[in-house]
Amino acid sequence: MFKRWDELTHRSRKWYEFRQHYIMGPFKKIAALTPWYDQNAYAEFLQRRDETFREWLPGSSVLELGCGPGYLSAIFSATYGTKTYVGVDYSLGMVRDARSQYFFDFVNADAFYLPFPDKSFDVVFSAYLFHHLPPKKRSLALQEQARVARRALIIEETFGFEPGFWRWPYWAYYTLADGSFYRYTLKEWPEIFRSINIRLKKLFFTQERTILHRLICMVAEPIEGGRDPVG
Ligand SMILES: C[S@@+](CC[C@H](N)C(=O)[O-])C[C@H]1O[C@@H](n2cnc3c(N)ncnc32)[C@H](O)[C@@H]1O
């Protein structure tokens, strides 16, 4: 049932924005009132993300996976000087809405099976895609990203709580409000990369205890010689 909610709210830009404003918005306002939320930690994260984009994006060909309504296409080009941009989303409605709004390439495809040859893009980026992918298939998606990347993978995501009390209210929040899957913890993220032999170059995150904006950003190297057929 909650998975269907996830699918419904990713069917078009209109549904996506409805969910952001009217469902997640109120949860976020409450979470921002908790004593652990630190606006400075969030601002610092955004600054480090900006530095990361400035390091990797200028002059690069960029593929964005799970691009949704395509918000980042114009920002990547105008602010970070990307050479080319292609957005991929498996929601036909999102791709249709992105195409109607921005003059970039948007392709309807699945992050697990990308219709591009090995090393087609300098940078392969995704933001908030992985918590919508079934955990068992996430390594496959990471390997697929690494296959089509020439220089780097950049992944922006949310992270979950370690086992303990807070894991449960957080689980209830993302299941009910978002309909999405399990979020890897700060310990699990690097383990996943290690398990498929992708080397992490950089990792930073907001704060371990915060409820709002539990954000992590990772930069990884592509796989030399393409994907391991066994993995
Ligand atoms: C939370 S939205 C993020 C959208 C955008 N990146 C942003 O930050 O606003 C996740 C997006 O991933 C897409 N998505 C989910 N599973 C996918 C898959 N297997 N392949 C490609 N896109 C997928 C959804 O359709 C949705 O647009």
The ligand as an SDF file (V2000), in Angstrom:
LIG
                    3D

 27 29  0  0  0  0  0  0  0  0999 V2000
   12.7490   11.4880   -4.3690 C   0  0  0  0  0  0  0  0  0  0  0  0
   12.6840   11.6070   -6.1210 S   0  0  0  0  0  0  0  0  0  0  0  0
   14.1150   12.6090   -6.3800 C   0  0  0  0  0  0  0  0  0  0  0  0
   13.9640   13.5140   -7.5790 C   0  0  0  0  0  0  0  0  0  0  0  0
   15.1160   14.4770   -7.7970 C   0  0  0  0  0  0  0  0  0  0  0  0
   16.3810   13.7740   -7.8780 N   0  0  0  0  0  0  0  0  0  0  0  0
   15.1510   15.5060   -6.6900 C   0  0  0  0  0  0  0  0  0  0  0  0
   16.1040   15.5040   -5.8920 O   0  0  0  0  0  0  0  0  0  0  0  0
   14.2240   16.3240   -6.6270 O   0  0  0  0  0  0  0  0  0  0  0  0
   13.2180   10.0100   -6.6810 C   0  0  0  0  0  0  0  0  0  0  0  0
   13.0820    9.8320   -8.1950 C   0  0  0  0  0  0  0  0  0  0  0  0
   13.6440    8.5710   -8.5560 O   0  0  0  0  0  0  0  0  0  0  0  0
   12.8290    7.9830   -9.5610 C   0  0  0  0  0  0  0  0  0  0  0  0
   13.0860    6.5370   -9.5500 N   0  0  0  0  0  0  0  0  0  0  0  0
   12.7040    5.6250   -8.6390 C   0  0  0  0  0  0  0  0  0  0  0  0
   13.1290    4.3970   -8.9820 N   0  0  0  0  0  0  0  0  0  0  0  0
   13.8030    4.5350  -10.1650 C   0  0  0  0  0  0  0  0  0  0  0  0
   14.4840    3.6280  -11.0260 C   0  0  0  0  0  0  0  0  0  0  0  0
   14.5520    2.3150  -10.7680 N   0  0  0  0  0  0  0  0  0  0  0  0
   15.0770    4.1260  -12.1310 N   0  0  0  0  0  0  0  0  0  0  0  0
   15.0300    5.4540  -12.4130 C   0  0  0  0  0  0  0  0  0  0  0  0
   14.3960    6.3510  -11.6440 N   0  0  0  0  0  0  0  0  0  0  0  0
   13.7870    5.9080  -10.5230 C   0  0  0  0  0  0  0  0  0  0  0  0
   11.4090    8.3760   -9.1640 C   0  0  0  0  0  0  0  0  0  0  0  0
   10.5120    8.2690  -10.2600 O   0  0  0  0  0  0  0  0  0  0  0  0
   11.6290    9.8060   -8.6850 C   0  0  0  0  0  0  0  0  0  0  0  0
   11.4480   10.7360   -9.6970 O   0  0  0  0  0  0  0  0  0  0  0  0
  1  2  1  0
  2  3  1  0
  2 10  1  0
  3  4  1  0
  4  5  1  0
  5  6  1  0
  5  7  1  0
  7  8  2  0
  7  9  1  0
 10 11  1  0
 11 12  1  0
 11 26  1  0
 12 13  1  0
 13 14  1  0
 13 24  1  0
 14 15  1  0
 14 23  1  0
 15 16  2  0
 16 17  1  0
 17 18  1  0
 17 23  2  0
 18 19  1  0
 18 20  2  0
 20 21  1  0
 21 22  2  0
 22 23  1  0
 24 25  1  0
 24 26  1  0
 26 27  1  0
M  CHG  2   2   1   9  -1
M  END
$$$$
